[in-house]
Amino acid sequence: MEYKYILEKYSSKSKKTCPSCGRAKCFTRYIDTESGQYVNENVGICDHKNSCGYHLPPKEFRAFNDPKDLKDFRPIQKIEVRKEKTLCEIDPYYMKLALKCEIMSDFETFLRSKFTPEEVDMAVERYFLSSNKDGHVVYWQIDNLSRIRTGKIMAYNPITGKRLKEDNLKITNYNLKIKPLTWVHSELKRQMLLDKNWQLSQCLFGLHLLNQFPNQRVNIVEGEKTAVIMSIFLPEELWMSTGGLEGLNRFKLMPLKGRRIRLFPDVGCYDKWLIKAEGIMKPDQLKIEVFKGLEKLDKEIGLKEGDDIADLYLSFEF
């Protein structure tokens, strides 16, 4: 099929100065295929589609009654509308189902050996702690808009409150089929109960409490267990968790903009979180303080690397 007008084929001399943005060597003109001549010096397209957007095709040029009107010609730029990614959620049905489970989780068993029934009940209700069929605690990640992002399923020794890991499972009498760590979304995907395109988007554990504590400073620790225990020791304060040392990032902290934030890194992790906090504060205008107290106390009271503020309080209390 032959066209009446075509854009000039590229050559070292074909690109000209754009009549709109004035940048050199970025403007391609239309040619009349019958005459081989340019339609007009201003009839063509600019390479800078986003920043300039100039495009005057021959058909529009022919519509001008007076060539002088070209001086006022400004193309309507096509605005590219970016579709925001739909945030993937877990159906609340699955959390409600887990909350109905009558099996007490290993972590809750540990809590009840250390605190009063009323204190544990308050923490369980505050963080929607539940159990899976194997008796492992489910830490639900619910954001400040009540959307369930996922649930983190972790196995604990119900007596010591320590996490069960692959290594210590092999040297204990625990069932080797135990999964020390898994996720609600992973289990649902395995059972084909989630769409194959479902994508994880995590938030702070405890973020759903933000609106319940409108004026409090947000205290952030590494582990979910620590956040729960500290909420029992200091129930009037707001405790959240990043889910681990590497879980601290700007995306998780952005919902806290405008709030005072204090980070409580584990012993030996102060420098790493301080660097991360400094990298987040300035560009995102967040007010972050990093607590250094544990680093000073580790030698005085016997805290070792990896211990956290909950270990400190437990050592005082019991």
C-alpha distance (Angstrom), angle and dihedral (degrees) to the residues before:
residue distance angle dihedral
M1 . . .
E2 3.79 . .
Y3 3.78 120.7 .
K4 3.79 126.6 -146.1
Y5 3.80 91.4 -137.6
I6 3.80 130.9 26.1
L7 3.79 135.6 175.0
E8 3.78 113.2 -101.6
K9 3.78 113.8 -96.9
Y10 3.79 113.8 -108.9
S11 3.78 119.2 -94.3
S12 3.78 134.6 149.9
K13 3.81 89.5 -90.4
S14 3.80 101.5 35.2
K15 3.83 98.3 86.2
K16 3.79 114.2 82.9
T17 3.81 138.0 -179.5
C18 3.80 112.9 -72.4
P19 3.83 112.0 -114.4
S20 3.80 89.6 -144.5
C21 3.81 110.2 42.6
G22 3.80 96.3 20.3
R23 3.79 95.7 -133.0
A24 3.78 116.1 145.7
K25 3.79 127.5 -118.5
C26 3.79 96.5 10.1
F27 3.82 103.8 95.9
T28 3.81 123.1 92.6
R29 3.83 118.4 -165.5
Y30 3.81 130.0 -145.8
I31 3.83 119.6 -114.9
D32 3.81 127.5 -150.6
T33 3.80 102.2 -126.4
E34 3.82 92.3 -152.7
S35 3.79 97.3 53.2
G36 3.77 98.5 23.9
Q37 3.79 88.5 -134.6
Y38 3.78 130.8 123.3
V39 3.80 112.3 -96.0
N40 3.80 90.3 -137.2
E41 3.79 136.2 -33.4
N42 3.83 89.4 -108.5
V43 3.79 98.0 45.1
G44 3.78 107.9 99.5
I45 3.77 145.7 66.8
C46 3.82 135.1 -79.3
D47 3.81 119.7 -131.1
H48 3.81 91.1 -137.0
K49 3.78 97.2 80.3
N50 3.80 96.4 167.0
S51 3.79 104.1 38.1
C52 3.82 97.0 35.0
G53 3.79 110.6 10.9
Y54 3.83 96.1 -173.0
H55 3.82 112.0 162.8
L56 3.78 123.1 155.5
P57 3.83 110.8 175.1
P58 3.85 120.9 -162.9
K59 3.78 92.6 -107.4
E60 3.81 92.5 59.3
F61 3.82 90.9 43.0
R62 3.81 90.6 56.3
A63 3.79 88.8 55.8
F64 3.80 91.4 65.7
N65 3.81 110.7 97.7
D66 3.75 93.1 -166.3
P67 3.83 121.8 36.3
K68 3.83 87.2 -144.8
D69 3.80 87.1 71.6
L70 3.80 87.4 72.4
K71 3.79 89.1 76.7
D72 3.78 89.5 68.5
F73 3.80 95.6 40.7
R74 3.79 113.4 124.8
P75 3.80 118.2 169.3
I76 3.77 119.7 -130.6
Q77 3.76 103.9 -112.0
K78 3.75 116.7 -134.1
I79 3.77 108.0 -125.4
E80 3.75 111.6 -143.4
V81 3.77 108.2 -135.2
R82 3.75 110.1 -150.2
K83 3.74 114.4 -147.5
E84 3.76 109.7 -132.3
K85 3.74 115.1 -130.6
T86 3.75 111.6 -102.4
L87 3.77 108.1 -119.8
C88 3.78 109.8 -120.9
E89 3.79 116.0 -130.2
I90 3.78 138.1 -173.4
D91 3.80 114.8 -117.0
P92 3.87 108.2 -106.9
Y93 3.81 86.5 -131.1
Y94 3.80 90.4 78.9
M95 3.80 93.5 51.8
K96 3.79 91.7 47.7
L97 3.79 88.5 50.0
A98 3.80 91.2 52.0
L99 3.81 92.1 47.5
K100 3.80 89.2 56.6
C101 3.79 91.3 56.7
E102 3.81 108.4 117.6
I103 3.80 93.3 -155.2
M104 3.80 112.0 105.3
S105 3.79 110.5 -132.6
D106 3.79 121.5 -120.8
F107 3.80 90.1 -116.0
E108 3.81 93.3 51.7
T109 3.80 88.8 49.5
F110 3.81 88.5 56.5
L111 3.80 91.8 47.8
R112 3.80 92.0 52.2
S113 3.80 89.6 54.4
K114 3.81 90.1 57.8
F115 3.79 107.3 33.1
T116 3.80 139.9 37.5
P117 3.82 119.9 -87.3
E118 3.82 90.0 -111.8
E119 3.80 92.7 53.2
V120 3.79 93.3 48.6
D121 3.80 93.1 45.0
M122 3.80 89.5 54.0
A123 3.82 92.6 51.0
V124 3.81 93.1 45.6
E125 3.80 90.7 50.9
R126 3.82 94.2 43.3
Y127 3.81 94.9 53.7
F128 3.84 98.6 29.4
L129 3.81 90.1 -121.6
S130 3.79 112.4 -172.2
S131 3.78 140.4 163.1
N132 3.77 135.1 -118.8
K133 3.80 122.8 -136.0
D134 3.81 90.5 -87.8
G135 3.79 93.0 56.6
H136 3.81 97.3 -106.7
V137 3.78 121.5 138.0
V138 3.81 120.8 -105.0
Y139 3.79 115.4 -147.1
W140 3.81 105.1 -160.3
Q141 3.79 117.5 -149.1
I142 3.81 104.8 -144.5
D143 3.79 119.2 169.7
N144 3.81 130.5 -142.3
L145 3.82 89.6 -90.2
S146 3.82 91.2 55.4
R147 3.79 93.3 -108.8
I148 3.79 114.3 147.0
R149 3.79 107.8 -132.4
T150 3.82 97.7 179.3
G151 3.78 142.5 -57.6
K152 3.79 126.5 -108.2
I153 3.79 113.0 -142.7
M154 3.81 114.7 -156.4
A155 3.81 133.9 176.5
Y156 3.82 121.5 -138.2
N157 3.77 139.0 -177.6
P158 3.84 99.7 -109.4
I159 3.81 91.7 -147.5
T160 3.81 102.6 46.5
G161 3.79 98.2 24.8
K162 3.81 89.8 -132.6
R163 3.78 121.0 139.9
L164 3.77 118.0 -102.3
K165 3.79 110.1 -125.7
E166 3.78 133.2 -176.0
D167 3.80 92.7 -101.2
N168 3.79 98.6 51.7
L169 3.80 92.6 42.5
K170 3.80 88.8 65.5
I171 3.80 93.9 55.2
T172 3.81 97.6 43.1
N173 3.78 135.5 64.6
Y174 3.80 92.6 -105.4
N175 3.77 119.4 128.2
L176 3.80 106.7 -90.8
K177 3.82 88.9 -143.5
I178 3.81 89.1 70.4
K179 3.79 114.5 116.0
P180 3.82 105.1 -142.6
L181 3.80 91.3 -161.3
T182 3.78 133.2 12.8
W183 3.79 139.1 139.9
V184 3.79 136.0 -116.5
H185 3.80 92.1 -128.8
S186 3.82 90.8 51.0
E187 3.79 91.9 52.1
L188 3.81 92.1 46.7
K189 3.80 91.3 49.3
R190 3.78 90.4 49.3
Q191 3.81 88.5 54.8
M192 3.83 90.0 45.4
L193 3.81 91.2 -117.5
L194 3.80 93.9 127.1
D195 3.79 128.6 61.8
K196 3.80 112.8 -97.4
N197 3.83 88.9 -122.2
W198 3.81 93.2 54.0
Q199 3.82 109.1 129.3
L200 3.79 128.1 -161.8
S201 3.80 119.2 -119.7
Q202 3.79 111.3 176.6
C203 3.80 130.0 -154.9
L204 3.79 134.9 -174.5
F205 3.78 114.9 -67.7
G206 3.81 104.2 -112.4
L207 3.81 95.5 24.7
H208 3.82 89.3 128.1
L209 3.83 87.6 70.4
L210 3.81 93.3 64.2
N211 3.80 94.9 95.5
Q212 3.81 92.5 44.2
F213 3.81 90.1 58.6
P214 3.83 101.5 40.7
N215 3.80 97.6 165.1
Q216 3.79 104.8 30.5
R217 3.76 126.9 106.1
V218 3.80 112.4 -108.7
N219 3.81 112.7 -119.2
I220 3.79 112.7 -159.0
V221 3.80 125.6 -164.1
E222 3.78 132.2 175.0
G223 3.81 103.5 -114.4
E224 3.80 131.1 50.3
K225 3.81 90.1 -136.4
T226 3.81 89.7 58.0
A227 3.81 92.9 50.6
V228 3.81 91.3 51.8
I229 3.81 94.3 47.1
M230 3.81 93.0 46.6
S231 3.81 89.7 50.7
I232 3.82 86.7 60.8
F233 3.80 94.6 47.7
L234 3.82 93.5 42.6
P235 3.84 105.9 20.5
E236 3.79 93.8 164.8
E237 3.82 90.3 65.0
L238 3.79 129.6 73.6
W239 3.81 116.3 -114.6
M240 3.80 127.0 -171.4
S241 3.79 135.2 168.1
T242 3.79 135.3 -140.5
G243 3.79 91.2 -152.1
G244 3.80 93.6 -118.1
L245 3.79 146.3 -12.1
E246 3.82 93.6 -70.7
G247 3.80 93.0 43.2
L248 3.80 94.7 84.6
N249 3.82 109.8 103.2
R250 3.79 141.5 137.7
F251 3.80 94.8 -103.7
K252 3.80 91.9 60.3
L253 3.80 92.8 45.4
M254 3.82 99.0 46.5
P255 3.86 94.3 86.4
L256 3.83 86.2 60.3
K257 3.81 94.4 61.5
G258 3.78 109.6 138.3
R259 3.81 93.3 25.3
R260 3.79 128.8 102.8
I261 3.79 109.8 -109.6
R262 3.79 128.6 -161.9
L263 3.79 120.9 -172.5
F264 3.81 121.4 -151.2
P265 3.82 106.9 -165.3
D266 3.80 121.0 -170.0
V267 3.79 118.9 -100.6
G268 3.80 108.5 -72.0
C269 3.81 94.5 20.7
Y270 3.81 100.9 82.5
D271 3.82 96.7 101.6
K272 3.80 93.3 49.1
W273 3.81 94.1 50.9
L274 3.81 91.8 42.9
I275 3.80 90.4 56.9
K276 3.79 91.1 46.9
A277 3.81 92.2 47.8
E278 3.79 92.4 50.7
G279 3.80 90.0 51.0
I280 3.81 91.3 52.4
M281 3.82 101.9 40.1
K282 3.80 103.2 64.0
P283 3.82 102.3 44.7
D284 3.81 94.2 38.7
Q285 3.82 97.8 36.7
L286 3.78 94.4 -128.5
K287 3.79 123.5 156.7
I288 3.80 105.3 -131.3
E289 3.79 129.8 170.7
V290 3.80 121.2 -173.2
F291 3.81 115.3 -147.9
K292 3.81 112.7 -133.8
G293 3.79 97.8 178.6
L294 3.80 96.4 104.0
E295 3.80 91.4 56.7
K296 3.81 89.2 56.9
L297 3.81 94.6 45.3
D298 3.80 99.9 46.3
K299 3.82 93.9 89.8
E300 3.80 96.0 35.4
I301 3.80 98.7 55.7
G302 3.78 102.4 19.4
L303 3.81 102.0 -100.6
K304 3.77 111.4 159.3
E305 3.79 132.5 -153.8
G306 3.78 110.6 -68.3
D307 3.82 95.0 26.9
D308 3.79 117.0 124.2
I309 3.77 142.0 -158.9
A310 3.82 91.7 -82.1
D311 3.81 89.5 57.6
L312 3.80 87.5 52.7
Y313 3.81 93.5 52.3
L314 3.81 92.8 43.2
S315 3.80 90.1 53.2
F316 3.81 90.1 55.2
E317 3.77 96.4 43.2
F318 3.77 101.6 46.6
